[in-house]
Amino acid sequence: MTCPADGLPPLCILLVEAPCLDHSPLQAMMEDAGHMVTAWPDAAGTCPQDEFDAAIVSLPAGRRETALAGLRALTRDKAVRLPLLAVAAADEGDIADCDGRIGAPPTPELIAEALAAAIFLRRDLPTVDEDHMAELRRSLAPETLRGLLEIARRSIDDTVTRLEALRGGGDAAAIARAAHHLAGVAANFGCRALARLAEAIERNALEGPVPWEELTALAAATTTALQGQIPSLVDAG
């Protein structure tokens, strides 16, 4: 299977929007990018199938929130959280049960960026895996682990700063190297969400959307979570 034009892997997408005579422009843009799109008009009746990489809701406010809540309830028992995206203008504020927003009117670029963020971030992954951290606590002396956590925090901050400096500079190889380093540091300390995002940035450095804003926010949340592990190590030491 060929790689879609937007640089993402081929995705199976559920599209909820008002009934159309044929393909809507939104559906056509995603299919032109190489994705498989299943339309579910107004989320009425039975869902066409139950295995999707993401769902996009493009309905007026009110109906949109109802559809999002219904989709979240429908997929709540799934092992992997289904990313839900809403098509909405920036001034519409927060949207409940939504993992991301596609600006209105949608464009191929806006769709790709939102899908990249939703697929890469995988909000079901923990910021810091407590089982992984517990294993580190069992294996390392408190003082040793405390020092390693401090090094990891600084390394994450420094690497994200470097990635931000490389942004837009056209040096894809340097971005890939920095992202590879970030993924390794994050994985070593059970920072699974950040590791996943960094791996995706490494893959997409040469071609494809990179969710820069999500990287900055997730890195900040990760370093805060690692910092939160340190007081108990001080007490243990």
N, C-alpha and C positions, 0 to 999 in steps of 0.2 A: 504494500500500500504506500502510495507516495505521501510525502509530507505536505500538509496543507500550505497554502500560499501565505498564511499569517505566521508561519513558523511554529505553530503548536502541533502536537501530535494529533492524529485524527480523533475527533471527539464525537460521542453520541449525545446529542442535545435535545432536551424536551423543550418545546416552545409553546408557551401559553399566551395567546393573544385573541383579539376579537376575530370572529369568522371572516375569512376572505374568500373571494371567488376562486382564487388559485393561490400560488405562492405569494406571500407578502414580500416586500422589499427586504425586511429583516431576515426572513428565512432564506431568500435568494443570496444575500450577502454571505451568510454562513455557509451555504452549500457551495457558493463560488470559491470560498476559502478551503473547501475540501472536507467539511464536516458533514456528518449524517444528522439530519434534523427531522424530528417527529413532531408534527403539529398536534396540539390538543386544544381546540378552540374553547375559550372561556373556562377551561378545566371542568367541562361538563361531562357527566357520565363517568365511565370507567377509564382509568388511565390506560393508554395504548399498550404500555409494557412497564416493567419495573426496574430496568437497569439502564441508568444514564450516567454520564460523566458530569453533567450540569443541567440545570433547568433555568430558563429565562422567561420572565413574566413581563409582558408588554400590554398592560391594560390601564384604563383610567384609575386614578386614585379611588380607593374604596373597594372597587372590584379587584384591584391589584393586591391590596393587603389581604383580602379574603382568600384569593388564590394562593398567595404565599403561605398563609397560615395552614391552608388545606394541604399543600405540598409538604410542609414541614411535618405535619401530623402523619401524613401518608408514609413518610420515609423515616420516621423517628426510630423505628426498630432495626434499621439497616446497620450493618457492621461499620460501614463507612458513611459519614455524613455527606448527603448530597448538597453540593454548592447551589444556592439559589441566588439568582441575579435578577434585578429589576431594571427596567428601562424607565428612567425618571430624570427630570431636569435637576440641576444642582441646587436650585433654590427650594426644592420640595422637602428638605429636612431629612431626618432619620426615617428609615422604613423598617418596620418590625419584621422579624423572620427573614431578613435579607442578608446575604453574605457579601454582596457587592452591587455596584450600580453601573449601568451603561448609560452614558449621557444621551439626552434626547435633543435633537433627532440622532439616532444611532448611525455610526459610520463603521466601515470595516476596521479602522484603527481603534476606535473606542470599544468595539466588541472584542477584539483580540486582547487589548489591555485588561479588560474586565475578566475575561475567561482565564487569562494567564494568572492573574492574581488569585482567582478563586480556586483554580486547579492546583497551582503551586503551593498556596498557603496551607491547604488541607487543615481546616480549623478543628478537625477531630484529633490532630496531633498535639501532644502537650508541649508547652513552652520548655519545661524541664521534666523529663521522665523520672518520676519518683523512684521507680524500681531501679533504674540505672544509677541514680544518685545513692540509693541505699547500698548498692553493690560497691560503689566507690568508698562509702563510709566503712564498710566491712573490710575492704582491702587496704586502705591507706590510713596512716596515722592522722588525727585531726589537724595537726599543724601542717603536715604535708599537703593534705587536700585543701586546706585553707589557702595556702600559697598558690596551688595550681588554679584554684577558682579565681584568684586575683589576676593571675596571668591570663586566664581565659577571657575574663571581662575586658582587660586592656586590649587583648588581641582582637576580640570582636569589634570593639570600638575603633581601633586603628584600621582594621581591614574595611569596615563599612565606610570610614572616612576616605580611604583610598579608592574604593569603588565609586563613591560620589564624585571624587575628583576626576575619575576616568570617564564618568558619564558624558556621553555626547562627543567624546574625543576621537572615536573611531578606532581605538586600539582594542579590538575584540580579544586578541590573545592575552593582553594584560588583564582584561576584565575576567576572562576565564580562569587565569592563574589565581587571581585574588579570590574569586568565588570558590575555587577548589580549596584554597587554604581555609576560607571561612567555613565551608562545609565540614572539613576535617575537624576543626576546633569544636564546632557545635556538636558533631556526632560523638566526639570523645567524652563530652559531659552530658550526654542525653538530651541536648537541646534539639529535639527532633523536628519541630516546625521550622526552625531556622536552618537546620541542615538540609531539609527538603527544599526550601526556597533557594538556598545557595547552590544546590545541585542543579536546580532548574535554570538559574542564571548562568551557570557554567555551560550547560547544554545550549542555551539560547544566545550566548554571547555573540556568536558569528551571525546568526540569523534568527529573528523572532522577537517577540515582545518581552521586555524585562520590567517587572513590577517594582520600580525604584521606590515609590512612596511606601509600599508595603514592607520593603526591606528595611527602611529606616525605622519604621514603627515597631516591627517585629524584633529587630536587633535591640532596640531600647528596652522592650519588654523582657527580652532574654537576659540582658545584663542585670536588670533589676531583679529578676527571679534568681539569678546566680548570687547576687549580693544578699538576697534573703536567706540563702543557705549558710552564710558565714557566721551569724551570731551563735547558732547552735554548736558550731565547730569550736568557737572560742570557749563556750561553756564546757564542751567536752575536753578541751585541751587543758 
